[in-house]
Amino acid sequence: MNLEFRVTKKFVNELLDILDELVKETRREKKKKYPYAEWKRRENSLRKD
């Protein structure tokens, strides 16, 4: 498979836009899944000991 194409400024900018969107999506997903309240409770209990 021979993929020959020019890497232009426009192409790079489009790729960066796509990557930015992917980063935003994964951060949103992680925020939903991360048990911050549980982590904070454990952190506070460790500080009290």
N, C-alpha and C positions, 0 to 999 in steps of 0.2 A: 504494500500500500504506500503510494508515494503522494504525500500531501505537500505540495509546494504552493506557498502563498507569501505575499509580502506582509511583513509586520509594520503596519503604518500607525501613525499617531492616533487616528480614528479607531483602529482596531484595538489598540491598547486601552484607550479610554473606555470603549465598550466593555472590554473584559474587566476593567477596574469597577465599572458600574455594576456588573453582574456579581463580582466578588463582594462588593459592599452590601448588596441586597442579601446575599447568602449569609454574610456575617450578622446582619440585623436579624434575619430569620432564626439563626441558631441561637443568638443571644436571647431572643424572646422565648424560645423553647426551653432553654436552660433556666430562665427566670421562673417559668411556670413549674418546673420540676424540682428546683432547689428548695429544700426545707429550711429557709433562713431562720424562722422562729425556733425550730429545734436546735439549730446550730448555736444560736444566740443563748438559748437556755443552758446548753451544755457549757458554753464558754463562761457564763456567769457562775455556774456551779463550780467550775474549776478554779475560778478566781477566789471564791469564798473559802476553799479548802486550804 
